[in-house]
Amino acid sequence: MKSWIRFSMNNGVALLLIVALLIGGGLYAMTNMKMEKYPAVDIPYLTVQIVYPGASPTQVMDAFGKDVEAELNRLERLDNLYVTAGTNYFSATMGFKMGVDMDDAEASARAAVDKVNMPASVKNISYYKDQLEGNVYSVAISGKDQATVQRFAQDQLLPAYRAIDGIDRVDSTGVFDDQAVVALRDADMKAHGLGVDQVKAAITSAQLSLPIGSWHTDDQLLPVRVGGTIESLSQLKGLLIPSAQGAVALSDVADVNYEHSEDQRVSLNGAPAVFISIIGKGGYDTVQLVDDLETAEQKLSMPAGVNEQVMVKRTEEIKQSVDSMLQEVLLGSCMAMLVTLLFLRNLRSTLIAIVSIPLSMFASFLVLYRLGYTLNIMTLAGIAVAIGRVVDDSIVVIENIFRRVRKTQERNDRLVEDATNEVSRAITSSTLTTVAVFLPMAFVPGIVGAFFRPLAWTIVVSLLFSLLVAITIVPLLSRISLLKVKHKEHTESALQRVYRKMLGWSLSHRLITLLLAFFLLLGSLTILVSGQLGFNFLPSEPSRKFTVELSMADGTNVQTTDKIAAQIESQIKQHPTKYIASYVWSQGANIEFTIDDSVSDSDALAQTLRDGFKQVQGAKTITLSGESSIGGTNRLMITINGPDGATIRQAAEQMVAAVTGIKGLEDVHHSGASEKPEVQFVADDKKLADTGLNNALVAQAMNRAIQGETVVTAILDGRSTDVLLRAGIIAKEPAPVSVLNDIEVTNFAGQPVRLGDVGNWEQTLNPSSISRLNQKEYLQLNGIITDANTGGVTAAVESKLNSLKLPAGVTWEAVGASKEMNDGFISMGIALGISIFLVYLVMLFSFGEWLTPFVILFSIPFSLIGALGGLWAVSEPVGMPALIGLLMLNGIVVTNAIVLLERVRSNLKQGLPRDTALIEAGVTRLRPILMTAIATIGALFPLALSTDVGLVSRSLAVVVIGGLATSTLLTLIIVPVMFSLMHRKRGITSASQATANAEAAAGQID
């Protein structure tokens, strides 16, 4: 380090130019970094959804589901494969090992699905990658006229959105594919002597345009075509059909109208609506993306009577998070400056000491920008957390320079250089050990590791630059500013005198001192073991946006579901809300709402609604959940496996009954679907043969009467539209099944046969959905955790489940919040263990012996006293932020111990007795140790008081503040006591003699 210090002293102008470049580069990087709320983490989950209209779950699996499942199961690095087959759809979610490139995974999945021969009626095969941030922008377009709303969304808004860069996908709800339905009227058809096939042929030929060849004229070669196309619904209505009575317009024998392909209701505050959600690409500038989306909107002309409601706008959250974190950074810097000023009582020294804060920040932004990181809550949290630590090295250096300059009248560059050299080894060792504390966190595997990696790198880069500043910029500025400081003879302060007596007594009563420390440590651990502290994975931000998930009994129609949804909406309307967005289908509904800013206690409102929803009759389940911080960390999810579906269902019902009623757990249910009623026409083979029919003719006639036969796809009114021919309709729905007996089926001789004359209707029960995990049936137990003590709730659930006597062969596994928490704690525990090992290794190289590093490590456990006590005092649970705070605390505790023992070793080399060396070092290093500790506490104090910092919650600050408050005192007492115990070979003096010797030595040792 001497060469670095000497370089800075001899090349001041060059160094100042480098600083200017660093500031400029940091400002450029900070203003050009992309902004998003969370780090760009490649979530290793991919979902494929396949639409198969009219098919039951069993038919979906038999037709192609099992083949798709088998092909996907062969994909490389696949961890889990979740498959669900429901009415009209197939869904498969693939969970890959962490580190898989999800673009490559999607390409492999597409190739696997393409190998399967799909039925002709399969359509809309979609692929979705999980995004940590979810939708970055969501709007609802509403109005009185649904057709106008849908036309604006479909023709203008969606194309404008899709043309913007940075979008992963655009999801829309309420944009239905219109179908042109030609519903033949039997009486008019008979009156004009027309048959179904004649109408079908007329519609098909009207869309026929055939190339015939070419024809030469005198100067041209012209292609020849026959036929034409129908371009609008009005043209379709006027289509002429040849008959024995002459040409007949289609509208004379049929009702021709547009109909929605799906029976759903989408509304905003009761008005018809379309919902559009934008999912951005990971790592893209979210703020810029949303700005581009809003610019695209402004260029469009909104039709009269159509309104827009922004439901999600991540830029507001991002800017609030960034502003809050920057505010904590600025407040922390001011607190660190104030503490330094109070101790040094010299403005120039204070300004020199805190110069490391902005320089470390700018350097960090520059490096993070080059590494491709974005400006998000974790990178800013790294800056906020590091603020209290980056100033420590500069404080130690400036305090030593300031102390030596004031006590001597011979001042020159050599004095500044020597003063910096004196502590350079200590601050280098302490900084490297703190880097060793956080560096393992950058290599923690899994989603947790990827999420916290930017924070770790931010802290590591900040610390390394703070060390560089302390040994280069600080001595240079000290040489310029401090050599003319007024001389003052060294005198001990009252605090130093009190500490001298305390340390002297402790060295004379080492056993009592250690026992007291151990009793305090055991007392703090009792808080943890007794369950007075809760556990969670990540802190939950207060929810302002909620979603109600309604599920109905299988077979329920959309009209019945809509009535139940209306009751739920009515209860929500009793509270102040900004909007209520509803999406209702046949067997369920999603109702999303955002509470008004006037509501102060969102949790109380949520509980009131839950209590009210319990009074709603007719629903299968009603689940209310708030928008969580990340990935649904407030959801309880447990997978249940077993030998067969019936056994799994029996176990699931037993488990639901066991955990229902646990405090802090609401809306408990399992994913098992009941059997769904279906009707099946069973034809009599003999009657079919006698009447000249077969099953294919019967199926074709029934499909034409109920669903409608797709005749052709045409461009009508500028939009690709399926033209459906519906014939043989006897009654409009709702109607009893018996009316279908009157459907007429044309036999091979062209004669009509009544459907009821050739068979009977039977009602059967089939599963409404089929769920499989890794090619085996499974169910999932779900619930909403409403208590901040997520770990306590999950522990209570697991305790209940472990006490159950489940059917033979049934196993269960916690996923979701509990699994994330367990995996996260294990990973962070491993990182903590590795960091302690690396800390010891760094100190081993630094001190050149094994005993002194061991003494320093011995002080780490005592930091738990204040850390756990602080969490208990403010009722904060133990979570990932608290563990990160513990990592930081370990680094600071080790730093203080190194600064102290480096001075002790220097004293011993000069021949001082052991206890004298300890007391002199303690008194001399008391001020820098207290300064660094209090500066760190001051820097983190705004973070501890803030309620707007989100994931990097006050628990991190509380752990560091509480732990540092106690560990600093214990470091100044316990470390010297332990050192004296471990170094027994030196001559031992009495406490009074050691104190007297130390007082004498203090005036001789610089």
N, C-alpha and C positions, 0 to 999 in steps of 0.2 A: 504493500500500500504506500510505502514511502515514495516510490517513483510517481504514483498518481498525485500525491500531495505536492511533491516538488514541481511536477509539471504544471499544476494549477497555479502555484505561486510564481512561477517564472514566465507563464504565458497567459497573463490576465486578459489581454485584449482578445486573443484568439478564443479563450474560454467564454468570454462574454458574447462573442459573435456566434459561437456554438449554441449558447443559451438562447439567443435571439432566433436562430434557425429552429431550435427545438420548440419554442413558443409558437412560431409561425406555422410549423408543421403540425403541431398539436391542434391549433385553431382550425387549420384547413381540414384535418382529419375529423374533428368534432362536428364541423358544419356540413361535412359531406358524408358522414356515416349514415347508413340507412337506419330508419327507426321502426321498431316493432315492439310489441309488449313483451313477448317472451323470446328466448333464443330460438334459432332455427334448428329444431331437433328433428331428425328423421325418424318418425314414429314407425316401428316395423310392423304395421298392420295394413292389410289391403283387403277390401271387400269387393266381391263381384255379385251383381244382382241381375237375374234373368226373369223377364216377364213371360208368363205362359198363360194367356187368357183362357178362362173357363175350366182350368184343370184343378183337381183336388190335390192335396199334399201327396197322397199315395201315387197318383198319376204323375205328378211332377218328378218324384224320385224314380219311378219305374221308367218313365220316358227318357230321361237324360240325367237326372240328379245323381244317381249312383255312379254313372260314368264320369261326370264332371268331378265328383268327390274323389274318385280313384285317381284321376289324372292330376288334380291339384295336390293330392297327398304325396305324389312323387317329386314335388318341387324340392330343390336343394335348400338346406338350412331352414326348413320349415319346423317350427316348434309345435304349434297347435293349429288345428283346422276345425272351425266351428261352422256347421251346416244347418240351415233351417229351410224347410220346405213348407210353404203355406198355400192357401188358395190363391191361385193365379201367379205365384212367384216362387223363385228359388234364390237363396242367399247363402254365400260362403264367405266367411271372414278368416283370412290367413294371418297367423301370428308368426313372424320370422325372428330369427336370432338377431340380436342387436348388431349393427354394423353393416347389414345388408343394404345395398343400394336399391331403394324402392322403385326407381325407374326401371332398373333391370328386373326386379321382382314382378312388376306389372307386365313387362314384356313377356316374361316366362309364363305368367298366369294366362295371358291372352293366348299364347301359343298352345297351352294345355287345353283351354276351353275350345279352341278352334279344332282340336282333334276329334271332338265329340260330334256325332251326327245329331243335329237338333231337329225337332219336329218343325214342319213348315210354318206353323202358327206362332212359333217363338219369336219375340221381338224385344227390342230395348235391352241389349246386354250392356250393362254399365259397370265401370270400375271406379272405386273411390279409395283414395289414400287418406289415412288419418292425419289430421293437422293439429298441432298443439294449440294453436290460437283459434281454430275454428273459423267461423265466418267473420270477415273483417268489416263487412257492410251488409246491411239487410234493410229492405224497404217493403212497405205494403202499399199497393196501388188500389184504391177503393173508389166506389161510386154507386149511384143508384142503378145504373144499367150495366149488368154483368158483361154483355157483349162488347160494349164500348171499352170497359176496363180491360177485358182480355185482349181486344184488338190492339189497344195502345201498348200493352205489355209485350205482346207477341210480335207485333210488326215494327215497333220503334225502340222500346226500352231494352229488351233483351239483345237485339242485334248491336245496339250502341255499347252495351256492357261487354259483350263478347269480343269486340274489336280492340279492347284495351289490354296492354301488356301487363304481365305480373299476375294474371288470374289462373288459378289451377282449375277451377270449374265454377259454373253458374247453376245453382239449383233453383227451380221454380215450383211453386205450389199454386194450383188454381188455374194454370194454363192447360186447358183440356183440348185434346184433339177432337175437333168437330167432325162428325160423320154425316154425310148426306144420306138420310134414310128414306127409302122408297117403300112405303107401307101400302101394299095392294089392298083394295077394297073388294071383297069377294063378290058382292052383289053387282057392282059396276063391271067387274071383270066378266061375269057371266052374261050381263046384259049386252056387252060388246063382243061376246064370243071369243074372248082372249084367254090364253093360258099363261102360266108363269114363265115357261121357257121362251115364249114369244117376247115378253117384256124384257127378259134377261138378254136375249139375243139383240134386241133393239138398242139397249143401253151399251152393250159391249161393242157393237158395230159403230155406234156413234162416236166412240173413242178410238176407232181404228184408223190408222193412217199408214198405208203400205207403200213402199217404193216399188215402182213398176219397172223403171229403167230410165233411159235417156232418149231425147228426141232432138234431131239436128234441124235447125232452121238455116236460113241463108248465112247468118253471121253468129249464131249462138248454139251452144249445146245445153239444152234445158233438162233438168231432172223431172221425171214424171211421178206424181204420187196420186193415190186414190184415197178419199176419205177426209175426215176432219176431226175436230175436237169440240167438246162442250166446255165452255169457259166460265159458266156461272150457274148458280142454282136456278135462276129464272129460265135459262136456256134448257136446263134439264127438265124443268116442269113442262116446257112447251115441246119436248121431244115427241115427234109423231111416230106412232106405232102402226104398221100396216095390219089390217084385219079384213075379214070378209065383208064387213060393213063400210070399209073405207078407212082412211087414216084417222087414228084416235090420239089425242094429246095425252101424255102421261098423267097430267094432273086430273084428267077426267076419270081415271081408274085408280088413282093412288094419291095418298098424302105424301108430299115431298117436302122435307124440312131438315134443318140441321139439328143434330142431337149430340150431346156430350157423350164421349166414350166411357166416362166414369161417373158413378153416382156418388158425388161428394158435395160438401158445403164448405166453402172457404169465405170467411168474412172478417172484417175489421170493424169493431164497434157496431156489429149488426148489419153492416152494408157489404154487398158482394165485393170480393177483393182478390188480388193476386199477390202472393208473397215471393220475393226474390232474395236469395242469399248469395253473396260472393265469397268464395273461399280463395284466399291468395296463396301464391307459391311461398314455401318456406324460405326465409332469408331475403325476400323482396321488401322493398321499402313500403311498409303498410301505409304510412302517412301520405306518401306520394300516390299510392294506388287509390286511396279513398278520394284524394283531391282530383285525380283523373276521372273517377266515376262521377263525382259531383259536377265536374266540368262538362262531361258528356250529357248529363241530365239537363243542364242549363241550356244546351243547344236544341233541346226538343221542345215542342209546343204541346203543353198538356191540354187534352180535350176539355171542353166545358163540363163541369160536374164531376170531374175526376180529381181525386186528392192523393197526396203522397204523405206517408208517415214513415219517418226513419226509425227503425226498431233497434238496429245495432249500428254503431259508428265507433270503431275501435280507436280512431284518432283521438277522440276525447279522452278515452281511458289511457292511451299511451302518453298523451301530452300531460295528463294529470299525474301519471306515475313518474314521468321524467321530471316534471316541475317539482313534485314533492321530494324526489330524491335529490335533485339539485339544491333544493332549499335545505335539506338536511346536511348536504355537503358544505354549503356556505355557512350555516349556523355552527356546524362542527368545527370548521376552520376558525371562525371567530372565537369560539370557546377555547380552542387550543391556543390561539394568540393571546387571549386574556389571561389564561393560566400562566403561560410563559412570561408575560409581562409582570404579573404579580410576584413571581419568584425572582426574576432577574432585576426587575425595577429599572430596566434600561430599554428604551424604545428601539434603539439601533440593534441591540442584540436580539430583541424579540422579532424584529422584521427579518433579520438574517436567519433566525431559526425556522420561521414559518415559510421561508422561500421554497422549502422542499415540497410543500403541499401543492402549489400550482404547477411547479416543474414536474413533479411525479405524475400529476393528473394529465398534463399535456403529453408527456412521454407515453403514458399508458394508452391514451386515445390514439396516438400515432402508431404504436405497435398493434393495438387491436384492429385498427383500420387496415393495416397491412396483412393481418391474419385473416381478414374477411369477416370479423365479427360485427354485429349490428349494435346500435345504441338501444339497449333494452333494459328491462328492470334488473337483470342480473349483472350486466356490466356496470351499471350505475351503482348497484348495491356493493359491488366490489370496491368502487371508488369510495363510497360512503364508509364502508367497513375499514378500508385502509387509511382513511384520513387520520384516525387516532394513532396509527402506528408509524406512518411515514415521517412524522415530525420527530419521532423518538431519537433517531440517530443524530439528527441535526441538533437537538436539544443537548444531548450528551457532549457533542463536540463543542458547541458554543458555550455551554456552561463551563467546561474545562478551560477553554481559551479565556473566557471572561474572568474566571477565578484567578488564573495565573497572571493575567495582565494586570488586574487590580492590586495584586499582592506584591508586585515588583515594579521597580522604577526603570529597569533596563529592558526596554521594549524594542523588538525588531522582528523582522520576518522569521528569524530562526525560532523565536519564542512561540509564534503562532504555529509553525511547522512542528515543533516538538510537542506542543500541547495537543495537536491533532494526532500525531503519531502515538501519543500515550494511550489514547482511547480507540485508535483505529482498529486494533486487533479485537478489542471487545465488541465494538459495534459491527464489525465484519462477521464475527462468530455469531452474534445475536441475530443479525439479519439473515444469515444463511440458515440458521436453525429455524427461524420463523418461515422462511421459504420452504424448508424441509417439512414444516408442519402442513402447509397448504398445497404443496406440489402433488402429494398422492391423491388429493381430491380431484385433480385434473385427469386422473386415469381411472376413476371409479367406473366400473362397467354399468351397462344398462341405461334406461331412460333417465334415471335419477342422476347418474354421472354426467350424461350429455347435457342435462339441464343446468347443472351447477358448474360445469367446466368453464364457461366464460367468467364466472365470479372468481374461480381459483386463479385463472391466468391473469385477470385484472389485478388481483392482490399481489401475486408473485412479481409481475412487471413493476408495479408501483413500489414495492419494497426494494427491489434491486436498484431502481433509479434513485430512490431516497438515499440508499447507501452511497451511490455515486455522487449525489449532490452533497452529502455530508462531508466527504473527503476531498472535494474539489471546490465547489462553489462557496461553501460555508467558510473554509479557511481563507479563500481569496477575499471575500467580502469582509471578513474579520480583520484582515491585514489593512484593508482600506479604511475601515470605520472604527475599529476598537483600540488601536494602538495609542490613541490620545485620551483614553478613558482616565478619569481622575484616580490617582493612587489612593488606596485605602488599605490599612493594615488588616490582616486577617483576624477576625474574631468569630467565635462560635455563636450561633444563634441559640435562643432559648430551646427551640425544638431539637437542635443537635445535642445540647446538654442533657435534655430529658432522655433522648434516645441513647446517649452514651451510658447513662445509669441503667436503663432498661436492658441493654445488651450486656453490660457487665454483670448484672444480676442473673440474666439468663445463662450466661456462660458458667456461672458458679452453681446454677441449679438446673443443669441440663435435663435430668430425668423428669423433674416437675414440669419444665417447659414443654417437653415432648409429649408428656401425658395429657397436658391441657390441650395441646394441638390435636392429639388423637381423639380426645373426647369430643371436641368440636366437630371433627370430621365424621365421627360415628353419628353424632346428632343430626348432621345434615343428611347423611345417608338414610337415617331413619325416616326422614320426610319422603324420600323416594320409595323406600321399601314398604312403608305403611300405606301407600296409595294416595297420599295427600296431593301428589302431583299427577296430572293426567298426561296422556300421550296422544300425539297426533302426528300425521306425516307432514302436512303443510298447513299453515294457518288459513282459516276460511275468511275470505273477505266478506263483509256484509252484503247480502244479496238484495238488489233492487229489482231484479228481473226474475220472474218465476214461471214455471211450466207445470200445468196440470195434465197428467196422462190418464185418460179414461179408457178402460177396457170393459167391453160388454160380453155377455154370454154368447157362445158360438151360435151362429145362425141369426143373430139380431139384425134387423134391417136398418137402413140409414135413418128412416123416419123416427124409429124408437130411440136410436142413439142420439139423434138431434134433440129430442125432448129432454133427455138426461143432461146433455151438454148445456142446454138452455138454463136448467136449474143451477148448474155450477156457475155459469156466467152471471146469473142473477145474484148469487152470493158474493161474487167478486165485485160486482158493481156497487155493493154496499160500502166499499172502501174507496178512498181516493186513488185513482189509477190514471196513467197517461193514455193507455190504450188497452184493448182486449182483442187479441187476434186468435181466431178459432179455425181449426181444420177438422172437419167431421167426416167420417166414413162409416161403413156399415157396422163395424164391430168395435169402434173406438174413436177417440178424439184427442187432439192436442190443443190445449188452450194456453196461450202465452200472454202474459201481461207484465207491465212495468208499473211499480207503485209510484205515486206522486212524491215529489221532494218534501212535501209537508209531513209525510209519515216518518217519524223519527226512529221507531222500533220495528224494523222489518221482521224480526224473529217472532215478536208477539203477534203481528198481523198474520204471519204464516201459520202459527199455532191456532189462532182463531178460525182461520179458514179450514184447517184440518179437522177441527172439532165440528164445524158446520157440515163438511163433506160427509161425515159419518152418518148424518141424518138423511142423506140422499138415498132413495130407494131405487132398486133396479139395476144398479151398476155392479159389475163384477169386482173391479178394483178402481180406486181413485188415488193417484199418487201425486203429491205436490213436492216439487224440488226447486231449490233456488239455483241460480247460475253459479256454479262453483269456480274456484280459482283455476284449477287445472284438472282436466280429465276426470271429473266426477269423484274427487277424493272424499266426498261425503256419502258415497253410496256403498252399501254393504252388498257384496256379491259372493255367493258360494256355489260352486258347481257340485252336482250330485250325480254319481255314477252307480251303476248296478247291473245285475245280470239281465234284466228285461225291463220294459217300459212300465208294467204294472207295479213291479217291486220298487222302482225308482219313484214312481208317483206316490206310493204308500209312504215311503221314507220322507219325501218332500213335504207331504201334509203333516207328518209327525213332527218334522223339524220346524215348520212354520208355527204350529201350535205351541211348541216349546219356547220359541224366542219372542213370540208376540207378548207385548207387555213389558219388555225390558226398557228401563228408563233411558231415554235418549235415542230410541229406535222407533221409527214410524213407518207406516205403509208397508208392512211385511207381507210378501206374497211369493209364490213360486211361478215359474214360467210355464208350467204344465198346462196344456190346453185340454179342455174337455172334448168329448166326442161331438162332432157336429152333425146335425140331422141332414140327410140328403134324400132325395127321391130318385128312384131308378125305374125306368120302364122295362118290364120283362115281357118280351114277346113270346107268343106261343108258336113254335116252329111249324106245326101243322097248319095253323090258321094263316101264317105267312105264306106258306107254299100254296094253300088253296086260293088265296087272293092275289097271287102273283107278285108278292113283295119279298124283300129281304131286309136284313138289319141295316144295310147301308142306305137304302131308300128311306127307311123309317128315320134314321139319324139325320139324313139330309133335310127331310121335311120338318123335323122338330127344330133343327138349328135355324132353318129359314123362318120358322114361325116365332121362335123365342128370341134368339140372338140376332138373326139376320145374316144373310149370305153376302160376303164381300164379292161384288160383281166385278168391280174395276177400281183402280185408283186414278183419279183425275185431278187436274189443276182447276179448281173452282174458286172463283173470286180471288185469284192470285195465291191460293194456298193449296198444297197437296192434300187431297181429301179422299178417304175411302167412301165408295158408294155402296151402301148396303141395301139388299132387296129383302123385304120382310113380307111373307105371305102366309095365309092360313091363321091369322090372329083372330081368336074368338072373343077374348075379353081383355080389358086393360088391367094391369096390376094396380093395387093388390086384389087377388082373386084366388079361390081355392084351386088346388091342383087338379081337381076333377074336370075343370073346364078344358084342360089340355086333351082330354079324350076326344074332343070334337075336331081336332086337327085332321085335315084330310091329306092322305098320302097318295100320290099318283103311282099306280102300278105299271108293270111293263107294257100293259095293253093301253095305257093312257087313261085308265078309269080311276076315279077317286075312291079311296077306301078310308073309312073312319078309323082313327087310331085306336079308339077304345074297343073296336071289334076284333083286334088281333093281339091283345095283351092286357096286362094289368100294371098298376103303379104300386111299388113297394117302397116303404120308408126305411132307410138304413142309417146307422151311425158310423161315421168315419172320423179319424183324428183330424182336428182342425189345423194342426201343424205337427211337423216332425223335426225334432232337434237332435243333432248328433255331434259329438266331440271326438275327433280322431277316429271316425268311422264307427263309433259306438253311441247308443242313445244316452242322453243326459238331460237333466233339468237344472235350473238355476234358481236359487233362493235370493230374493232381492229385498232391499229395505233402504230407507233413508236415515242416515245418522244426523240427528239434530243437535247433538251435544258436542261442544268443543273438544271434549276428551274422547277422541275417536278410538284411541287405544283401549280405554276403559270399556267402551261399548262393545268393541269387537272381542275383547277378552271375556266379557260376560256372555256374549253369544257363543263363543267357542266352548266356554265352560258348560253351558247348557247342553250344547250338542254332544260334547264328550260324555255327558252323563246319560244320554239316551241309549236305549237298546234297539238299534236299527235292524231291519231285516238282513239276513245273511247275504254277504256279497256287496252290500252298499258301502260306498266310500264317499267322502266329501273333501273338498279343498277350497280354501279361501282364496278369492281373487279380488281384483279391484283395490279398494282403499287399504284393506288389511294386508294384502300381499305386497302392495307398494310400500307400506310402512315397514313391514318386516324386512323386505329386501333392502330398502333404503337404510334402515338402521344397521343391518348386517354389513352392508357396503361401507357405510361411514365408520362403523366400528373397526373394520379391517383397515380403512384409511387412517384412522386414529392410531392404531397399533403400528402401522408402517411408519407414520410420521414420527412417533416416539423413537422408533429404532433409528430413523434417519437423523433425528435430532442428536441422539447419543453418538452416532457415527461422526457427524460434523464436529461435535465437541471433542470427540476422541482425537481427531486430527488436529483440532485447534489447540488443545491443552497438552497433547502428547502424553497423556496418562489416562487411566481408566477411572480413577477414584473421584477426582473432582467432577467430571461429567455425571457420575452416579449421584453425587450430593445434589447437583442441580436438578436432576430428574426427580429426586426425592421430594422436591418442593411442589411438583405438579399436582399430586392428588389433593393438596390442601386448597387448591383453587376451587374445588367443588363446594367448599363450605359456603362461600358467598354466592356462587353461581346457583346452587339449589335453593339457598335461602332467598335469593332475589326472586326466583321464579315463584316460590311459594308465597312471598309477600305480595306479589302483583297478580297471583292466580293465573299464571301463564303455564300451559302444558309444555312438556318436553317434545320437541319436534326437530325437523331438519335445521331450521334456523338456529335453534338452541345448540345443536351439535356443532354447527359451523362456528358459533360464538365460543364454544368450548375449545375448538381448534385454535382460534385466534387467541384465546386466553392463555393456552399453553405456550404459544409463541412469546407472548409478552412476559409471562412469568419467567421463562427461561432467559429472556433478554435481560431482565433485571438481575437475575442471579449471576449471569455471566459478567455484567458490568461490575458487580460487587466483587466477585471472586478473582477477576483479573487484577483488581487493585490489591487484593489479599496476596496473590502470588507475587506481585511486584514487591510488596512489603517484605515478604518472606525472603526473597532473593537479596534484599538489602540487609538481612540479618535480624529483623525484628522477631521477638518471640511470637508464638502462634496467636495467643489471645490479644496481644497488643496489635498485631497486624490486622486481626479481625475487627477490633474496635476502631482503629484508625481508618480502615477501609470503609467501614459502615458509616462513620461520621462524615467522611469525605464524599462518599457516593450517595448520601442520604438525599441531598437536594436534587441531583439529576434523576434518581429513581422516583422520587415523589413527583417531580415535574413531568416525567414521561407518563407515569400512572395517572395523575390528575388530568393531564392534557388529553390522554386517551378517553378517560371518563367524561371529560367536558365535551370532546368531539362526538361521543356517542350519546350524550344526554338528550339532544334533540330527537334522535332516533327512538330513544326509549319513551319519550313523551308523545311522539307522533302516532296518529291513528290512520294515516293515509299512505303508509309505505307498503301495504300489500304483503307479498310473500316474504320479503325480508322484514319480518315483523319485529316488534319491540322485544320479543323474547331473546333475540340475538344480542341486542344492546344490554338487556337486563343481565344476561349471563356474564358478559364481559365486565360490566360496571360492578355488579355484586362480587364476582370472583376476583376482580382486580383490587377492590377495596379491602378484602380480607387477605388475599395472597400477597399484596405488597407489604403489609405489616408482618405477615408470616415469613416472607422472603428475608426481610431485614432482621428477623429473629431466628427462625428455624434453620435457614441456610448456614449462618455462622455456627449455630449449635451443632448441626450435623457435620460441618467441616471440622470442628474441633474434635468430635468423636472419631472421625475417620482419620485424622492426622494426629495420632497420639505420640509420635516420636519426638516432636518438638518439646522444648522445655515449657513447663506449665507454670504460670504465675498466678497469684491471687487476683481476684477481680479488681481490687483497689489498686494493686500494683500495675496491672495491665492497663487500667484506665489512665493512671499517671503517666505510664510509658507512652501510651497512645497520644496523650495531650502534648507530650514533648515531641513525639515524632511528627505530629501534625504540622508543627512549625518548621520542620526540616525537610519534609518530603514534598516535592512539587507534584 
